[in-house]
Amino acid sequence: MSLAIQPVQKRRLATESITKNPANDQAGFTEWRTVYSLPSIRFVAAISKLKVYQTVLTAAGMPIVFALGNAGQLSTDALAIYSAVGISGLVTLTLASYAAANLVGFIYVNEQQDLIKLAYVDFWGRRQESLLETEDLLPSCEQASPSRLRFVSPICLRSDPKKRYKLLNRFGQVSDPQLFEGLFGD
């Protein structure tokens, strides 16, 4: 079957809903329009996932390097160098993952423009989605502490002030500037 005549399939994506109402039940079956996208979100997710592989490689390699050092195949400093490189790499990747946690890669809005879907990266580098009502967004002018970093804007919620998402202004692409400004007040 050619691509031109294939029926459009709507798939329901796993989302976490902040507020539960009947309008959110139909959210998986509505058309979503992309308002914001961050092209480098896949790279950020890969960096966040890399710390798991770094941990496995460091933990699996230390006994091998220790055994080779005791057998006289490696110098006695090899274990110290291997563990220092492995642990410092792990610390660096973990700090990068903390900085990239809740970084928004895509923002979608439904046809009625009353719900938005935020697709963001969690600490482990996995894509998570959150379904929010537009009234729940706290505009930047109403936030208690504005962002000190000009290239990052926080997305705060009225219902859960502790939950914050990060939005990169400089590298993200806004497809509908008027709607974006109406939603976030930037």
N, C-alpha and C positions, 0 to 999 in steps of 0.2 A: 504494500500500500504506500503510495507516495506521501510525502510530507504535506502536500497541499490539500489532500482530501481526508487526512486523518482527523477524527473529531478531537476537539480540545478537551482534555481531561483535567478536571479540577481535583487536586489532591488536598487532603486535609493535613496540615502540618501540626506537629506537636507544639502547643503553645501553653504558656502558663498565664492564667487569667488573674489579674489583680482583683477585679470586682466581678461578681457573678450575677448576671442578669440574662434574661431571655435573648437580648440582642447579641450577646457574646456567643450563644449557642449556634447561631447562624453565621458567625464570623468566618468559619472555615469554608463556607460555601459561597462567599461573596467574592467579587473581583477586587483585587488589590492593585493599587497603582504605586509605583516607586516614587518617593519624594526625595530621598537622599540615598546615596551609595558611596561607599568607601572602597575604591578599587584594591587597595593594599590590605584588605582585611584577611585575605587568605594567607598572606605572608605573616601577619601578626599571629594568626592562629597556628601556623607552622612553628613559629618561634616558641609559642607557649607549649606546644606538644613536644618540642625538642628536649625539654628538661626531663621528661620521663625516660627517653632514650639515653640521655647523658647519665642519669642515675643508674640505669641498668648496666651501661658500659663501664662506669666507674666501679660499681659494686662487683661486677663479674670479673673485671680485670685485676683488681687488687690481689686476690689470692694467687692468680697466675704470676703476676709480677713478683710477689713475695716468694713463691716457690722457685722461680727462675733466679732470683737474687740469692737464695739459700743454696741453690745448686751451682752457683758460680758463673752462670750464663750472663747475668747482668751485674752492673755495679751495685754497690750497697745503697747508693743514693737514688736508684731508679724508683723504688717504692715511694720515697718522699716526693720525688718530682711527679710521678704519676698521680699520686693522691692529691697533691697541691693543684695540679692542672685540672683534675676531675672535679674537685670540690669547689674551686674558684669558678669554674664554668657552670656548675650547678647553682651556685649562689647568684651568679650574674643572670642566668636564665630565669631563676625564681623571682628575682627583683623585676625583671622585664615582664614577667607574667602578672605580677601584682599591678604594675603600671598599666598593663593592657586589659586587665579584668574589667568587664562590663563596657568594653569599647564597642560602640554601635557601628555595625557595618552597613545595615540597610534599614530604612524607615519606609513603611508602606502605609497607605491610607485607604480606607474602603470607599465605596461609591457615595455613601451618605456623609462621609467625612466626620463621622462621630467616633470612629475607632481607629487607632493606629497600632501597627505591629512593629515592634522593635526587634531586629535580629542583631544579636550581640555575641561577643566571644567571652566565655567564662575563663576562670583561672587555668583550667586544663586545656584550653584551646578548642573547646567544642562550641558549636553554634547553638545558641539558646534563643528562644523567641518569647516575647512577652506581649500580651494583648492588653492595651490600655484604652481607656476612654479619653477623648480629647479634653474634657473638662478636668480630668485628673492631673494634667500637666501643669506644672508651676512655671510661668514665664520667667525669663531671666531677670526682668525688672523687679519681680516680687521675691526673689531669693534673698535670704538673709545674708549670705556671704558670697559675693560674686567671685568668679574664678580669677585667680591671680595669673594664670597662664592664658595668654590671649588666643592661643591656637586650640585650646580645649574648652568646650562649654559643657557644664553639667546639665543633665536632664533630671529634674527633681519631680517628685510626685506629691500631690496634696495628701493622698491617703496613707502614704508610707514615706515620711521624710528621711528615713535612714537608707532607703533604696535610691542609689544614684547610678546613672548611666553617663558615659563619656562620649562626647561628640567632637570629632576633629573638624575644625572649621576650614583650615587651610587645604587639606588634602581631599576632603570629601566633595562630591559632585551633587549639587542641588538641581533637580530637574524642574521643580516648580517653586521659584523663589517667593512668590506671594503667599502661597499656601504654607511654605516652610516658615516664613516670618510670622504668619498668623498663628501657627502652632507653638512656636518656641520664642517668639518675640525678639529674635536677634536681628 
